[in-house]
Amino acid sequence: MLPRLPERTSALPLVLGIVLVLVGGVGVARMVWDRAGSASAEAPGGVDRLDRNADRADRAADPRAARCDGAPLTAPRELRGVWITTVENIDWPSRPGLPADQIKQEYLGWLDLAQKLNLNAVFVHVRPSGDALWPSEYAPWSEWITGVRGQGPGFDLMQWMIDETHRRNLEFHAWFNPYRASQPAPAGAGPDINALAPDHPLRKHPEWAVVYPSAGTTGSRLHFNPGIPEARQFVEDSMLEAVKQYDIDGVHFDDFFYQYPVAKQEFPDDGAFQIYGRGKSKGDWRRDNVNLLVKEVSQRIKQVKPWVKFGISPFGIWRNDATDPAGSPTRGLQSYDEIYADTRLWVREQWLDYIVPQLYWNIGFEVADYAKLLPWWADVVKTTRVQLYIGQADYRVGQPGPWSDPGELDRELALNRKYPQVSGSLHFSAKNLRADALGAVSKYSAHFYSTPALPPLMKWLPNNAPAAPSVTTAVEGGGVKVTWKGKGTSSAVYRVADGTAKLVATRRGGDGDYTGPKGTYCVTELDRSWNESAPAG
């Protein structure tokens, strides 16, 4: 549940608290407040700007200027995604314990919606809290599927989801919460190890567990201790298991590493700090723990499957410029200082293929203005190859104030397009897209998602662009049926209109067909990294 924002009054205290709580993974702009500090920024160091510019993704049109019957091919290249949240059944399944057929039908309904809106990727919550949506050697089955911790649905849910997602030519990004080990009681196990599934790893290794906030505090839960190297290795292994066993397109983290601060309680990791502190201050040590996780996961993914993308969706503020001159013109919670996430460093070191800052505030919000944070993030990625997508706050539409205007998200997406560094958007979350509060989704979809789009190229990923397909066309009734055979992972169909060949459809696999109105058509083949062949028609 998401509480509404408090009303702004003229009697604002010096410290303005805005708390938006979401039990699910991607979360929201949980806390924004006026805050000044004196902590110094950690210098990233070692940044070779020339090398990074050399392999940066080209976000413009394909330079080959391919043509179809003399007309240049044009296809939007942007990520259009949606988060599908499983924790506490926020999006899917609608409740735990459903029959397998209903679980499947509900998931297919989300894919139907993604296709209807011309999205090209889904980000599915497969490790909400130390559990798994696949038969894992490292984690119990998620309770949000069957209603019983550790009990599976009787089939390989992950494999089925990936197959159905790919059948519709959508990317499947597996969304993990690395360190969460339980959800708050009564829905989850809370801080009680004995309430976890019998095969939960913290039962075997209670020394890895941290309770935060403290037992008896609202929201109390278990975490894997980020400061214990063996726990970090285990968490990495549990996620790499999915990379090795399944044909996922990406590994995705949200903003949860160290827990957001609660009631001024200190995260209880003194014991680990004394053993593993490495001579650092506690803040630097915690940041380094998270940095090691991000760096090691990045390296290990590429060692196993170089084509699998890795990205993170962090809280939208790195640091405020009052704290650090390199920070954003904001006055909110600072992920660097409060949750030990040095998000700017991850980009500068290029440990990520993409980053999705959660810009869950409206244009003009004085504490954290979307229109000021957007260019700040564009500047962060500007001299790197890391692609920038924006986390959009569909869940906020209909709340009092600026979010009662159905055009807010429409204006935000329009603003995104003014910055060439922005390569797409990711919408939180699926149920809000379906609800279409105030018609906001219909509005921005008509303006910006009216045609299909190919995901943006990442030129540093393997390039195995296939040969052009063989294509035949036949007049059928008042239209044309295009049939082709090729060897790509997927195919793209273009139709010539008004002097350009525009993308009208995509299909999974190298062979396919498409029926449309009379006209001239061409087809291209694409590899799994979306490198495109020459057109044939």
C-alpha positions as CSV (number, residue, x, y, z in Angstrom):
1,M,0.0,0.0,0.0
2,L,1.2,3.5,-0.8
3,P,0.2,6.3,1.6
4,R,-0.5,9.6,0.0
5,L,1.8,12.5,0.2
6,P,1.2,14.8,3.1
7,E,-0.3,18.2,2.3
8,R,2.2,21.0,2.1
9,T,1.6,23.8,4.6
10,S,3.1,27.1,5.4
11,A,4.3,25.7,8.7
12,L,6.9,23.4,7.2
13,P,9.6,22.6,9.7
14,L,13.3,22.9,8.8
15,V,13.4,19.2,8.0
16,L,10.7,18.3,5.5
17,G,9.8,14.6,5.6
18,I,8.1,12.9,2.8
19,V,7.8,9.2,3.3
20,L,6.4,7.0,0.6
21,V,6.5,3.4,1.7
22,L,6.3,0.5,-0.7
23,V,6.8,-3.1,0.5
24,G,7.8,-4.2,-3.0
25,G,11.2,-4.1,-4.5
26,V,11.5,-1.1,-6.8
27,G,10.0,1.1,-4.2
28,V,9.3,4.7,-4.5
29,A,10.8,8.0,-3.5
30,R,10.6,6.8,0.0
31,M,12.0,9.8,1.8
32,V,12.7,13.3,0.7
33,W,13.8,15.9,3.2
34,D,15.8,19.1,3.6
35,R,19.2,18.1,4.8
36,A,22.7,19.5,4.8
37,G,25.9,17.5,5.5
38,S,29.6,17.7,5.5
39,A,30.6,14.3,4.3
40,S,33.1,14.4,1.5
41,A,32.5,12.6,-1.8
42,E,34.5,9.5,-2.5
43,A,36.6,10.1,-5.6
44,P,35.9,7.4,-8.2
45,G,39.3,7.7,-9.8
46,G,40.7,5.8,-12.8
47,V,38.3,7.1,-15.4
48,D,39.6,6.9,-18.9
49,R,37.2,9.2,-20.7
50,L,38.6,8.7,-24.2
51,D,38.3,4.9,-24.0
52,R,34.8,5.2,-22.6
53,N,33.7,7.5,-25.4
54,A,35.1,5.1,-27.9
55,D,32.8,2.2,-27.0
56,R,29.8,4.2,-26.0
57,A,26.5,3.1,-27.5
58,D,25.4,5.1,-30.5
59,R,21.9,6.3,-29.5
60,A,21.2,7.7,-32.9
61,A,19.7,6.0,-36.0
62,D,21.6,3.1,-37.6
63,P,24.5,4.7,-39.4
64,R,24.2,2.2,-42.3
65,A,21.2,4.2,-43.5
66,A,19.6,1.0,-44.8
67,R,16.8,1.4,-47.4
68,C,13.6,-0.4,-48.4
69,D,12.7,0.3,-52.0
70,G,14.8,3.5,-51.8
71,A,13.2,4.7,-48.6
72,P,15.3,4.9,-45.4
73,L,14.4,2.6,-42.6
74,T,13.2,4.3,-39.4
75,A,12.6,2.5,-36.1
76,P,12.4,4.0,-32.6
77,R,15.3,2.7,-30.6
78,E,14.3,2.9,-26.9
79,L,13.7,0.7,-23.9
80,R,10.0,0.6,-23.0
81,G,9.5,-1.5,-19.9
82,V,7.3,-2.3,-17.0
83,W,8.0,-3.7,-13.5
84,I,5.9,-6.7,-12.6
85,T,6.1,-6.9,-8.8
86,T,5.5,-10.3,-7.0
87,V,6.2,-9.4,-3.4
88,E,3.0,-9.3,-1.4
89,N,1.2,-9.9,-4.7
90,I,1.4,-6.2,-5.7
91,D,1.0,-7.0,-9.4
92,W,1.1,-10.8,-9.8
93,P,-0.2,-13.3,-9.0
94,S,-3.3,-11.5,-7.7
95,R,-3.1,-13.6,-4.6
96,P,-1.0,-16.6,-3.4
97,G,-2.2,-20.1,-3.8
98,L,-3.9,-19.8,-7.1
99,P,-4.2,-22.8,-9.4
100,A,-1.3,-23.1,-11.9
101,D,-3.6,-22.3,-14.9
102,Q,-4.8,-19.1,-13.2
103,I,-1.2,-18.1,-12.4
104,K,-0.3,-18.5,-16.0
105,Q,-3.4,-16.7,-17.4
106,E,-2.7,-13.7,-15.2
107,Y,0.9,-13.5,-16.3
108,L,-0.2,-13.8,-20.0
109,G,-2.6,-10.9,-19.3
110,W,0.4,-8.7,-18.3
111,L,2.2,-9.7,-21.5
112,D,-1.0,-8.8,-23.4
113,L,-0.9,-5.4,-21.8
114,A,2.8,-4.9,-22.6
115,Q,2.1,-5.7,-26.3
116,K,-0.9,-3.5,-26.4
117,L,1.2,-0.6,-25.2
118,N,4.0,-1.4,-27.6
119,L,6.4,-2.1,-24.7
120,N,9.5,-4.2,-25.5
121,A,10.6,-5.5,-22.0
122,V,9.2,-6.8,-18.7
123,F,11.1,-6.7,-15.5
124,V,9.8,-9.5,-13.3
125,H,10.4,-9.8,-9.6
126,V,12.0,-13.2,-9.3
127,R,13.9,-12.8,-6.0
128,P,11.8,-10.6,-3.7
129,S,13.2,-11.5,-0.3
130,G,15.8,-14.2,-0.3
131,D,13.4,-16.5,-2.1
132,A,13.1,-17.6,-5.7
133,L,10.5,-18.0,-8.5
134,W,12.5,-21.0,-9.8
135,P,13.6,-24.3,-8.3
136,S,16.8,-23.1,-6.7
137,E,19.6,-24.8,-4.7
138,Y,20.2,-21.5,-2.9
139,A,16.7,-20.2,-2.0
140,P,13.2,-21.5,-1.1
141,W,10.3,-21.1,-3.4
142,S,8.6,-17.7,-2.9
143,E,5.5,-17.7,-0.7
144,W,3.9,-15.2,-3.0
145,I,3.2,-17.9,-5.6
146,T,1.7,-20.8,-3.6
147,G,1.1,-19.1,-0.2
148,V,3.4,-21.6,1.5
149,R,7.1,-20.6,2.1
150,G,9.3,-23.1,0.3
151,Q,6.5,-24.8,-1.7
152,G,6.6,-24.6,-5.5
153,P,3.7,-24.5,-8.0
154,G,4.6,-27.9,-9.5
155,F,6.3,-26.7,-12.6
156,D,9.3,-24.5,-13.6
157,L,7.6,-21.1,-13.4
158,M,10.7,-19.2,-14.5
159,Q,11.2,-21.3,-17.7
160,W,7.6,-20.9,-18.6
161,M,7.6,-17.1,-18.0
162,I,10.7,-16.7,-20.2
163,D,9.3,-18.9,-23.0
164,E,6.0,-17.0,-23.1
165,T,7.7,-13.6,-22.9
166,H,10.1,-14.4,-25.7
167,R,7.3,-15.8,-27.8
168,R,6.0,-12.2,-27.9
169,N,9.4,-10.8,-28.7
170,L,9.7,-9.1,-25.3
171,E,12.9,-9.0,-23.3
172,F,12.7,-10.8,-19.9
173,H,14.7,-9.1,-17.2
174,A,15.1,-11.0,-14.0
175,W,14.6,-8.6,-11.1
176,F,16.5,-9.5,-7.8
177,N,16.6,-8.0,-4.4
178,P,20.1,-9.1,-3.3
179,Y,20.1,-8.6,0.5
180,R,16.5,-8.8,1.6
181,A,15.8,-12.1,3.4
182,S,12.2,-11.7,4.6
183,Q,9.2,-9.4,4.4
184,P,7.7,-7.8,7.5
185,A,5.2,-9.8,9.5
186,P,2.4,-10.8,9.4
187,A,2.5,-11.2,5.7
188,G,6.2,-12.3,5.8
189,A,8.5,-13.9,8.4
190,G,9.5,-10.6,9.8
191,P,12.6,-10.7,12.1
192,D,12.0,-14.4,13.1
193,I,14.5,-16.8,11.5
194,N,12.3,-19.7,12.7
195,A,9.4,-18.4,10.7
196,L,11.4,-18.7,7.4
197,A,11.0,-21.6,5.0
198,P,12.7,-24.7,6.4
199,D,15.3,-24.6,3.6
200,H,16.0,-20.9,3.8
201,P,19.8,-20.3,3.9
202,L,19.6,-18.1,7.0
203,R,18.4,-21.0,9.0
204,K,21.7,-22.7,8.2
205,H,23.7,-19.6,8.5
206,P,22.1,-17.4,11.2
207,E,25.4,-15.6,11.6
208,W,24.7,-14.0,8.2
209,A,21.4,-12.5,9.4
210,V,20.8,-8.9,10.4
211,V,17.4,-7.7,11.8
212,Y,16.5,-4.2,10.8
213,P,14.7,-2.2,11.9
214,S,14.7,-3.8,15.3
215,A,12.1,-6.4,16.3
216,G,9.0,-4.7,17.5
217,T,9.4,-1.9,15.1
218,T,7.0,-1.6,12.1
219,G,8.7,-3.1,9.1
220,S,11.2,-5.2,11.0
221,R,12.7,-7.8,8.7
222,L,15.7,-10.0,8.1
223,H,18.6,-9.1,5.8
224,F,21.7,-10.9,4.6
225,N,24.6,-8.9,6.1
226,P,26.3,-7.0,3.3
227,G,29.5,-6.7,5.3
228,I,30.2,-10.5,5.5
229,P,32.1,-11.7,2.5
230,E,30.7,-15.2,2.6
231,A,27.2,-13.9,2.7
232,R,27.9,-11.6,-0.3
233,Q,29.4,-14.5,-2.2
234,F,26.3,-16.7,-1.4
235,V,23.9,-13.9,-2.6
236,E,25.9,-13.6,-5.8
237,D,25.9,-17.3,-6.4
238,S,22.1,-17.5,-5.9
239,M,21.5,-14.9,-8.5
240,L,24.1,-16.3,-10.9
241,E,22.3,-19.6,-10.7
242,A,19.4,-18.0,-12.6
243,V,21.8,-16.5,-15.2
244,K,23.4,-19.9,-15.8
245,Q,20.2,-21.9,-16.0
246,Y,17.8,-19.6,-17.8
247,D,17.7,-17.6,-21.0
248,I,17.2,-14.3,-19.4
249,D,17.9,-11.0,-21.2
250,G,19.0,-9.1,-18.2
251,V,19.8,-9.0,-14.4
252,H,18.1,-6.1,-12.7
253,F,18.4,-4.7,-9.1
254,D,16.3,-1.9,-7.7
255,D,17.2,0.5,-4.9
256,F,17.5,-1.9,-1.9
257,F,21.0,-2.6,-0.7
258,Y,21.4,-1.3,2.9
259,Q,17.9,-0.6,4.3
260,Y,16.5,2.9,4.2
261,P,16.9,4.4,7.7
262,V,14.1,3.9,10.1
263,A,13.4,6.0,13.2
264,K,17.1,6.9,13.5
265,Q,18.0,3.3,14.3
266,E,21.5,2.3,13.4
267,F,22.0,-0.7,11.1
268,P,23.4,-3.4,13.5
269,D,26.6,-4.5,11.7
270,D,29.2,-3.5,14.3
271,G,30.4,-7.1,14.6
272,A,31.1,-7.5,10.9
273,F,32.7,-4.0,10.8
274,Q,35.1,-5.0,13.5
275,I,36.2,-8.1,11.6
276,Y,36.0,-6.9,8.0
277,G,36.3,-3.1,8.2
278,R,39.5,-3.0,6.2
279,G,40.6,0.2,8.0
280,K,37.8,2.3,6.5
281,S,35.2,4.5,8.1
282,K,32.0,2.7,8.6
283,G,30.3,4.7,5.8
284,D,33.1,4.0,3.3
285,W,33.1,0.4,4.3
286,R,29.4,0.0,3.8
287,R,29.7,1.7,0.4
288,D,32.5,-0.5,-0.5
289,N,30.5,-3.6,0.4
290,V,27.8,-2.5,-2.1
291,N,30.4,-1.5,-4.7
292,L,32.0,-5.0,-4.5
293,L,28.6,-6.6,-5.0
294,V,27.8,-4.5,-8.0
295,K,31.3,-4.9,-9.5
296,E,31.5,-8.7,-8.9
297,V,28.0,-9.4,-10.2
298,S,28.8,-7.4,-13.3
299,Q,32.0,-9.3,-14.0
300,R,30.5,-12.7,-13.3
301,I,27.5,-12.1,-15.5
302,K,29.7,-11.3,-18.5
303,Q,32.0,-14.3,-17.8
304,V,29.0,-16.6,-18.0
305,K,26.9,-15.0,-20.7
306,P,28.4,-11.8,-22.2
307,W,25.1,-10.9,-23.9
308,V,23.1,-10.6,-20.6
309,K,22.5,-7.0,-19.6
310,F,23.0,-5.8,-16.1
311,G,21.3,-2.7,-14.7
312,I,20.1,-1.1,-11.5
313,S,17.2,1.2,-10.7
314,P,18.4,3.4,-7.8
315,F,16.8,6.1,-5.7
316,G,16.8,9.2,-7.8
317,I,19.2,11.3,-5.7
318,W,22.9,10.5,-5.4
319,R,23.9,13.6,-3.3
320,N,22.5,17.1,-2.9
321,D,24.7,19.9,-4.2
322,A,24.7,21.5,-0.7
323,T,26.6,18.4,0.4
324,D,28.7,17.8,-2.6
325,P,29.3,20.3,-5.5
326,A,28.9,17.4,-7.9
327,G,25.5,16.6,-6.6
328,S,22.1,17.5,-8.0
329,P,20.1,20.7,-7.2
330,T,17.9,18.9,-4.7
331,R,17.3,18.7,-0.9
332,G,16.4,15.1,-0.4
333,L,17.6,11.8,1.0
334,Q,21.1,11.1,-0.4
335,S,21.6,7.5,-1.5
336,Y,25.4,7.9,-1.1
337,D,25.1,8.9,2.6
338,E,21.9,7.2,3.8
339,I,21.8,3.8,2.1
340,Y,25.4,3.6,1.0
341,A,24.7,3.4,-2.7
342,D,27.4,5.3,-4.7
343,T,25.3,5.2,-7.9
344,R,27.4,7.8,-9.7
345,L,30.5,5.6,-9.2
346,W,28.7,2.6,-10.7
347,V,28.1,4.6,-13.9
348,R,31.5,6.1,-14.1
349,E,33.2,2.7,-13.6
350,Q,30.8,1.3,-16.2
351,W,29.9,-1.7,-14.1
352,L,26.4,-1.3,-15.5
353,D,25.0,-1.6,-19.0
354,Y,22.2,0.8,-18.0
355,I,20.9,2.7,-15.0
356,V,17.2,3.6,-14.2
357,P,17.1,6.3,-11.6
358,Q,13.7,6.4,-9.9
359,L,12.6,10.0,-10.7
360,Y,9.3,9.7,-8.9
361,W,8.7,13.4,-8.4
362,N,6.7,15.9,-10.5
363,I,8.1,18.7,-12.6
364,G,8.5,21.7,-10.4
365,F,8.6,19.8,-7.0
366,E,10.9,22.1,-5.1
367,V,12.7,19.5,-3.0
368,A,13.4,17.1,-5.9
369,D,12.4,18.6,-9.3
370,Y,12.1,16.1,-12.1
371,A,13.2,18.8,-14.6
372,K,16.4,19.4,-12.6
373,L,17.2,15.7,-11.8
374,L,16.8,14.6,-15.4
375,P,19.7,16.7,-16.9
376,W,21.8,15.8,-13.9
377,W,21.5,12.2,-14.7
378,A,22.0,12.8,-18.4
379,D,25.3,14.5,-17.5
380,V,26.3,11.6,-15.3
381,V,26.1,9.1,-18.2
382,K,27.2,11.5,-20.9
383,T,30.9,10.5,-21.1
384,T,30.2,6.7,-20.5
385,R,28.6,4.0,-22.5
386,V,26.0,3.3,-19.8
387,Q,22.5,3.8,-21.1
388,L,20.1,6.0,-19.2
389,Y,16.5,4.9,-18.8
390,I,14.1,6.8,-16.4
391,G,11.9,5.2,-13.8
392,Q,8.5,6.7,-14.2
393,A,6.0,7.1,-11.3
394,D,2.8,5.7,-12.9
395,Y,1.7,4.7,-9.4
396,R,1.4,8.3,-8.3
397,V,-1.2,9.4,-10.9
398,G,-4.4,10.4,-9.1
399,Q,-2.7,11.5,-5.9
400,P,-3.5,15.0,-4.7
401,G,-1.6,18.0,-6.1
402,P,0.4,17.9,-9.3
403,W,-0.3,14.2,-9.8
404,S,-4.0,14.9,-10.1
405,D,-3.2,16.2,-13.6
406,P,-3.3,13.3,-16.1
407,G,-0.7,15.2,-18.3
408,E,2.2,15.0,-15.7
409,L,3.7,11.8,-17.1
410,D,3.1,13.0,-20.6
411,R,5.1,16.1,-20.0
412,E,7.9,14.0,-18.3
413,L,8.2,11.7,-21.3
414,A,8.3,14.8,-23.6
415,L,11.1,16.2,-21.5
416,N,13.0,12.9,-21.6
417,R,13.1,13.2,-25.4
418,K,15.0,16.5,-25.2
419,Y,18.0,14.7,-23.8
420,P,19.8,12.4,-26.3
421,Q,21.3,10.5,-23.4
422,V,17.9,9.2,-22.3
423,S,17.3,5.8,-24.0
424,G,13.9,4.8,-22.6
425,S,11.6,4.5,-19.6
426,L,10.5,1.9,-17.1
427,H,7.1,2.2,-15.6
428,F,6.1,1.4,-12.0
429,S,4.2,-0.8,-11.9
430,A,2.1,-3.2,-14.0
431,K,-1.2,-2.7,-12.1
432,N,-1.0,1.0,-12.6
433,L,-0.6,0.7,-16.3
434,R,-3.7,-1.5,-16.4
435,A,-5.6,0.9,-14.1
436,D,-4.8,3.8,-16.4
437,A,-5.8,6.3,-13.7
438,L,-7.2,9.6,-15.1
439,G,-6.4,8.2,-18.6
440,A,-2.8,9.2,-18.1
441,V,-1.4,6.0,-19.6
442,S,-3.6,6.3,-22.6
443,K,-2.5,9.9,-23.0
444,Y,1.2,9.3,-23.0
445,S,1.0,6.0,-24.9
446,A,-0.8,7.7,-27.8
447,H,1.9,10.4,-27.9
448,F,5.0,8.3,-27.4
449,Y,4.3,4.6,-27.8
450,S,1.9,4.5,-30.7
451,T,4.3,2.3,-32.8
452,P,6.6,-0.5,-31.9
453,A,10.2,0.2,-30.9
454,L,13.4,-1.9,-30.9
455,P,15.5,-1.8,-27.7
456,P,18.5,0.4,-28.0
457,L,21.8,-1.1,-29.2
458,M,24.5,-1.8,-26.7
459,K,27.5,-2.0,-29.0
460,W,29.8,-3.5,-26.4
461,L,27.7,-6.6,-26.3
462,P,28.3,-9.5,-28.7
463,N,27.4,-8.5,-32.3
464,N,26.2,-11.4,-34.5
465,A,24.0,-9.5,-36.9
466,P,22.4,-12.2,-39.1
467,A,22.1,-12.2,-42.9
468,A,19.0,-10.7,-44.5
469,P,16.0,-13.0,-44.8
470,S,14.4,-14.3,-47.9
471,V,11.1,-12.6,-48.3
472,T,7.9,-13.2,-50.4
473,T,4.8,-11.2,-50.6
474,A,1.3,-12.0,-51.8
475,V,-1.9,-10.0,-52.2
476,E,-4.6,-11.3,-49.9
477,G,-8.0,-9.6,-50.1
478,G,-7.4,-5.9,-49.6
479,G,-4.0,-6.3,-48.0
480,V,-0.6,-7.9,-48.4
481,K,0.8,-11.0,-46.6
482,V,4.6,-10.9,-46.1
483,T,6.4,-14.2,-45.4
484,W,10.0,-14.6,-44.6
485,K,12.7,-17.1,-43.6
486,G,15.9,-16.2,-41.8
487,K,18.3,-17.1,-39.0
488,G,17.8,-14.2,-36.5
489,T,16.7,-14.3,-32.9
490,S,13.9,-12.0,-34.0
491,S,12.6,-10.1,-37.1
492,A,11.4,-6.6,-37.8
493,V,8.8,-5.6,-40.5
494,Y,8.9,-2.2,-42.2
495,R,6.3,-0.6,-44.4
496,V,7.1,2.3,-46.8
497,A,4.9,5.3,-46.2
498,D,5.5,9.0,-46.9
499,G,9.0,8.5,-48.1
500,T,10.2,6.4,-45.2
501,A,10.1,2.7,-44.3
502,K,8.6,2.6,-40.8
503,L,8.7,-0.2,-38.3
504,V,5.2,-1.8,-38.0
505,A,5.9,-5.1,-36.3
506,T,8.4,-7.4,-34.7
507,R,8.3,-11.2,-34.4
508,R,10.3,-13.7,-32.4
509,G,12.5,-16.1,-34.5
510,G,14.0,-15.9,-37.9
511,D,10.9,-17.1,-39.8
512,G,7.5,-15.4,-39.7
513,D,4.7,-13.6,-41.5
514,Y,2.8,-10.4,-41.3
515,T,-0.4,-9.2,-43.0
516,G,-1.0,-5.5,-43.4
517,P,-2.5,-2.9,-45.8
518,K,-1.3,-2.7,-49.4
519,G,2.2,-1.2,-49.8
520,T,5.9,-2.0,-50.0
521,Y,7.4,-4.0,-47.2
522,C,10.8,-5.1,-46.1
523,V,12.0,-7.4,-43.3
524,T,15.2,-7.4,-41.3
525,E,16.7,-10.1,-39.0
526,L,18.1,-9.2,-35.5
527,D,20.4,-11.1,-33.1
528,R,19.6,-11.3,-29.4
529,S,21.5,-8.0,-28.8
530,W,19.3,-6.3,-31.4
531,N,22.0,-5.9,-34.1
532,E,20.1,-5.7,-37.4
533,S,20.7,-7.2,-40.8
534,A,20.2,-5.4,-44.1
535,P,16.6,-5.3,-45.2
536,A,15.1,-7.6,-47.7
537,G,11.8,-7.2,-49.5
